[in-house]
Amino acid sequence: MKQPFDSLRLAAFAAWFMSCAAHADRLGVPASVSPAYQAECSSCHIAFPPGLLAAEDWKRVMATLQKHYGDNASLDEQTRRTIEDFLVANAGRSSRLSAGGGMAKAGALPRLTETAWFKRKHHEVSPADWSQPQVKSPSNCAACHTRAGQGSYREREIVMPGGRRWGD
Amino acid sequence: MKAAAIILLALAAPLAQAATPIELLTAYRAEAARSTPGYLPSAEAGRRLYHHRFGVSEQMPACASCHTDNPADAGRHAVTNKAIQPLAPVANAERFTDPAKVEKWFRRNCTEVVGRACSAAEKADFIAFVMGVR
């Protein structure tokens, strides 16, 4: 009986591993993107991939649009609800994508740049790169991810501030 | 026949909401005149509004903080650094052609930058100023 159990575990591990590997490909804005999300949320920043925050985090973001990270992003209620539904339906499901916990208690808004996933993905980026004037904020994905505006975050598309390719 | 009807509908739909900057200016002027009889839009008052440093928001003390000193130039969002298309119709024909969009941005930006809602007169002055930018 031992062997089937092990193969089951192996299969479960393989499925888990594949889901992690696939995550990078799913990063981006789903093809079924709500036009309201695309139109409203990409005026001041790129339309962030909804999978980068958990559903509860998105709900908090969408409940506080009058005070939106240093700007007023208020919307009419119908548009706000449409966008919230889209974000919740496509939110990240892993706890590594949740920005809740400590920040939620402090009353600060969740930031997708402070999730465990984001930090792990960017741990090789130097403080000097982050502090370049054209970067301005870690949420400025397009500062290095040259096709972030089109929802693509492939490693070969990365151009660091100053023009050097990632990995060079 | 059906195709022609669809094309007509497609053309008519955006037209239903489209406006010109002059039409928007006229509508705000009429609204302002209801509380201030004889009110006339002033591009000079609009210019002062545009450049005034309200200082309510640290990162966006004035309209010019994101839209630059010249509304005909492309700007940058003071928080995110995202490019902002020019505000002046002379440089960007889409500006001030969608009443709902204009109201949305006046609501957001007046609240954030001025610290309160803008009056109809201020909106008319503002449009008079940016329309006159060459």
Interface residues (C-beta under 8 A of the other chain):
Chain A: C44 H45 I46 Q66 Y69 G70 D71 N72 A73 S74 L75 D76 Q134 V135 K136 S137 S139 N140 A142 A143
Chain B: S57 Q59 M60 H77 V79 T80 N81 K82 K104 R107 R108 N109 T111 E112
